[in-house]
Amino acid sequence: MQQFFLSDERDEGEPLPPGAGRGRQVRVVAEIGARFARGGRIPPPSGGYRVDTVCLTPPPPTGAGEVEERFFAFFREAREVFDGAELILSPPEVAPVRADFSRRGVRGLLRESDLFEAFFRAAYRTSALARASLLLPFVNDPGEANAIRQCAEKALRTLLYHREPFDETIPIGIRVETPAAVLCGRRLLEDWDFAVADTDSLAAFALALPEGERPSRCGRDILFRYVEDFSETAHVCGRFCGIAGFLAADTVALSRLLSFGADALFLPPEKLPAVCGALAKCR
């Protein structure tokens, strides 16, 4: 997977410092989800920073219209707003509520294969316009890999038939959100190019916390153990490993995450200035 980082325009694009303990380049990724794209529009970068990598999750399609074209328009707009940025493209969440595990992430997308294939077609078309990779949400079972790749291959055959350009080497990663996924991390990582550990979801599953509630000190130590174990597994397997969720945005937790060899921090836009400032002090 290509390197990406967030740089301060006032420093003329100087990279962020290496991750502690492993000499790795720390990358900061802006996460633009459906709640940030009000009305289907993407907010421009702010705070004096240039975003070099952005992770995009389009809003779920509503009403009539061509789903693939809606996804493609969303990704294309992001390319224009974040000019020159690398794009990490994720499919929309189709579960009506987070507790509906039968429809969360790729499970729900595989049940709605037409929508999943439309996402793949739009994402691969976008790869002809910008550096891009794919990030699949809520992947827990190694047995899902074949079904996911079948959807992707069907989408690619359609693009080939219509002679649409795309990058066939685009990396595909997974978002690790449950303790079960951490435990079978080595087996999961065999099928994918990179992974992102989501500490919000891990807190909800491992500690039974309601959405938005933060864990106690003991709970944080448990989450750190999950993140450390998964990061180590990913690096042993030669995979890039990012960290997302509230721990990634916590400047107090930053030094500990760096000690685990975190390759990237996935952050909402409003958290970028504080975390980048904290990273600058690690020089």
N, C-alpha and C positions, 0 to 999 in steps of 0.2 A: 504494500500500500504506500502511496506517495506521502512524503512529509507534508504536514501542514501546521501552521502556527498563526497566532495573532500578533501583529506588530503595530507599534505606535508610529504614526506618520511623522511625529516630531522627532523620532529617532531614525528616520530614513530607512524604515524597514528592517531594523536590526532584529535578529531572531531572539526568541526567549531563551533563557538559560537551560542547560542540560538538566535532566532529571537526576536527583540525588542518588548516589550509590551505584548507578549503572551507566552513567555517562550518556544517557539517552536524551534526544531532543524532546522537550515537552511541547506539545501542541495544544492550542486552545481552539475549540470548535464552538461556534455559535449555533444553538439549537432553535430553529424557527418551527414551532408547531402550529396546529390549527388555531390555538387561542391567540397567537401573535399575528396571525394573518386575517385580521377582521375583514369580513366582506370579500375574502379571497385575495386581499391585497397584502403585499409584503412590506413591512416597515424598513426604511433605509437604515444603514448603520449610523450610530451616533457616538458621542463622547470622545471624538478625536481619534478613534481607532479605525484601522482598515482591517476588515475581516477577510482572511485568506482562505478559510474553510467554513462552510455552513452546512448544517444537517437539517434537511427539509422534510416535514411531514405535512402533506396537503390535507385540507379539510375533506371529510367524507362527502362524496357526491350526493347532491339532493336534486330532486325534480328531474325533468326531462333533459336530454342532451347527451352528447358523446363523451363518455367518461374518460377515455384515453386522451381526447383533446383537452379536457379540463386539466388533467394532471400535467400534460405537456405544457400547457399555457402557464401553469403555476411554476413549473421548473424553469421554463424559459424566462419568465419575469424575474425569478431569483438570479438567474445568470446576468441579467441586465442591471439589477439593483446592486449586486455584489460583483462588480465587473472583475473578471479574472480569477474569481475564487473557485476553489475546488468544491464540488457539490457531493454531499452524501445524501442519498435519496431513500426515504422510508415510505412504505405504504400507509394509508390511513388506518386508524383503528375502527373496526366494524362492530365491536361489542357495544351494545347500548349502555351498559354499566360495567365498571371495572371488575365487579365480582362475577360476571358471566364468563367463567374460565373456558367454557366450551367454545366461545367465539372470540376470545382474546387473541391478538396477534395473528400468527400464521395459521392457527387452528381455524379461526373464523374466515381468514382469507382463502384457505383451501376449500372451505364450504361454499364460498362465493368465488368460484374459479374465474368467472368472466371478469370480475372486478380486479382480481389478482393479475390476470393476464394483461388487462388494460394498463395496470401499473407498470408491469415489466416492459410492455411496448413503449410507453411514454418515457420510462427511465432509460431504456437503451437508445431511444431516439435522442434524448438529451445528451447521452455520452458522445454523440457526434459533434456537439456544440461546445462542450466544456469537459474538463477533467472530472470524472465522476466515479462513485462507487455506490453500492447498495447496502442498506442496513435493515435487516428483517427483525421485527419485534417479537418478543415473547416466544423464543424458540427454546423448548425444554427437552424434546425427545429426539435422539439421533435418528429415529425412524422416519422423521418428517422430511429429511433431506431429499429423498428420492422424489416424493410428491412435489416438493417445491421446485426441484430442477426440471421436472416434467412440465410444470406451468411455464417456467422460464424458457424452456426449449420450444414449446408451442408458440410462445410469443415471438421468439426469434425466427421461427419458420415463417410466420406471417410477415415479419419485416423483410425477410429475404425475398418472399414472393412479391412484395410491393417494391422491392429494390430500395428500401430505406437504409441510409447509412447508419452504422453504429459501431461501437468499440466492443469487439467480442472478448477482450481480455479484462473487462471491467470487474474489479474485485467485489465479492459479496461477503458481508459480515453478518453477525447475529447480535442481538441485544439480550444479554443474560439477565433474567429478572427474578429467578426463583432459586432457593437453596438446592433443589434437585438439579438444576442446570449447572450449578457450581460443582456439585458432587460428580456429575458425569462430564465435566469440562473437557477432559482429554478426548473422550469419544466424540463430543460435539465438535471440537475444534478440528478434528480430522477432515471434516466436510466443508469447512468455511475458511475464508482468507483472513479474517480478523474478528474481534469481539469487543463489545462494550458492556461493562458491568453497571447496571442501573441500581444505585443505592436506594432510591425511593421505593422501588418495587421490592427489593430485598428486605427493606425494613418492614414493609407491609406483610410479607410472607413469613419472614423469620421471627419477627417480634409481634405479629398480629396487631400492628399499629393502624389506626384509621388514617386515611389520606390526609396529608398535611401535618400530622402530629410527629414531633421529633422524639427520638429515643433518649433514654437516660444515659448516664456515663457507661453503665454496664452494657446497655444495648448497643452503644456506639462501638465498644470494644468487640462485640460479637460481629458487627458489620465489618469492622476493620479486618477481622480474621477471614471472613468470606472474601473480601476484596483482595487481601494478600494472597490467599490460597489460589484464587482464580488467576491473578496476575502472574504468579509463579508458574502455574500450569500453562498459561498462554505463552510465556517466554520460553519454557522448555520445549513447547511444540513449534517454536519459531513464528509465533503469531503476534501481531500488533494488538495491544490491549488498552482500551480507553476506559475512563471512569465517568459516569453520568450521575445525576441526582444531587441531593442536597449536600452530600459529603464533598463532591467535586467543587461545589460553590462555597465551601466553608474554608476561609483563609486560615483558621486555626488548625484545621485538619490537613492543610496543604503539605507541610513538611513530612507528615507520616505517609501520605499518598506517594510523594516523591521517593521516599525510602523504599516503597514497594516496586519502584520502577515503572510507575504509570507513564504510558506513552502519550496520552492525551487527556484533556479535561473537556467534557461536553457540558456547556453552560447556557442558560437562558441569556438573552442579550443584556438584561439589566445587571447581571452579575459580572460581566466582562471587565469593566474598569477596575473593580476591587481586586479580583483575582489576578489580573495582569500586573497591578501594582505590587501585590504580594510576591508574584513570581520574579519581578524585577529586583526585589530585595534579596533574592536567592543567588544573585550573580556572584 
